[in-house]
Amino acid sequence: MGDPVTHRRRAFALLTASAALLAGAVTAAPAATAAPTAAAPKKCYTQSTIGLTCHHHYGAKWAEYGSTGAHVKEIQALINGTTTYYGTHGKALAVDGIYGAGTRSAVRWFQQKYIGASAVDGIVGPRTWDALRGFGRK
């Protein structure tokens, strides 16, 4: 049967090794991967010097079909965050910084609704920027 101390040491060693293996198996198990989520939209609010902003762009850079960049993201976010676009169209405008057909359509909708029919050209110049920033909306 052997020495009782040796027997206890072996049992303890076996127990310790088993616990270590079990802990390793638990921690080494791959975690379930969560579905990728879209970045949280930036909140739009009024800044005293420029009016409404969604923090993508603080200027008023000219934008038209084919434009890309932070100023286009700002236009898209302002239309989503400060107008009735979502409620009217049932979906948000993609805030991707690409002025494509969807953005042009949304800008024309915005110009018609918030500036007037005479302003509908799909181009974001000074007059449309003013309205996007909350100034001169009808």
N, C-alpha and C positions, 0 to 999 in steps of 0.2 A: 504494500500500500504506500509506503514511503513516508517521508518526514512530513508532519502536518504543516509546518511553516512553509516548506517548499510547495506543498499542495495549494495553500492559500495564496502564495505569490503567483503561481501559475493561473489560478482562477482569477485573481485580480488583474493580471496582465491580459488574460483573455477577455475579461469584461471591459477593460480600458480600450483594448484594440477594437472590440466590437462597437463600442460607443463612438470611437473616432471614425470608424468606417461608416457608421450610420450617419453621423454628423456630416461627413464629407459627401455622402450621397444626397443628403437633404440640401446642402448648400450648393452642390455642383449641379443639381437638377436645373435644367433650363427654365427660366421664368417665362410665363405666358407673355407674349408680346401684345401690347395694346395696339389697337388700330391707330394709324397716324391721324392726328387731329390738325385742323387748320389753325394757323396762328390766330390768336384772339384779335378781333378787330380793334383798331385804335379808337378811342373815344373822341368824339368831336365836341368841341365847346368853343365859346367865344373868348378870344384873346383881345384885349383892349386895343392893340395897335393895328390888327389886321381883320378883325371880325371872326367869323367862324373858321375853325381849323381842325384838321384831323391829324396833324403833325407829320405829314409826309413831305410837305413843301410849304414854305411860308411866303413865297413870292406870288407872282401872277404871270408866269411864263406862258407865252402863246402856245396853244395846243390844237391840233387838228388830226384827222385821220392819218395814221402812220407814225404819229409821235410816240415816244416811249420815255419813261423815267418817273422820277418821284412826283413831278408836277401832275402827271397823268393819274398816278395813284391818289393824289390829293383830290383831283376832280371826281374820280370814281367813289372815293370814300365820302366826300361831301354829298354827292347825290344819294348814296345809300343812307348816310347818317343824319341828314338834315331835311329830307324831303319825303314825299309820299310815294316814292318810286317803288319800293318793295310792295306796299299795299296795292298799288295800281297794277303792277306787273306780276306779282306772285313770286318773285325771286329777286335776290340781290344782284346788283351789278358786280362782276368780278373785279376785285381790286388787285390787278396784276401789273399795272404800269404800262399796259399796251393799249393804245388808242385804236381799237379795231371797230368793226361794224356795230358791236353791242354798245360800246361807249359812245360812238357817234349817234346812234339811235337814242340813247339815254340823254345825251347833251341836247339833242333836238327837242326831246320831250320836256326837258328842264326849261329850255329857252321859251317854248310855247307856253308852258304853265306859269312860269315865274317872271318872265320878262315881257312877253307878248309876241304875236305872230310876226311882227316886223323884224324880230331878232333871230328868227330861226334860220341858221346857216350851218349848224354843226361844228362851228369853230369856237374855241374858248379864247376870246380876246378880253380886253379890259372890261367891257360891259358885262359879259358873262361871268368873269371872275368876281366883279362887284356883287352880282346877284348870288353867286355861289357862296360868297363870304357873308351874305345876309343883308347886303346893302341894296336898296332899290328893287327889292322883290315886290311884285304886285300882289 
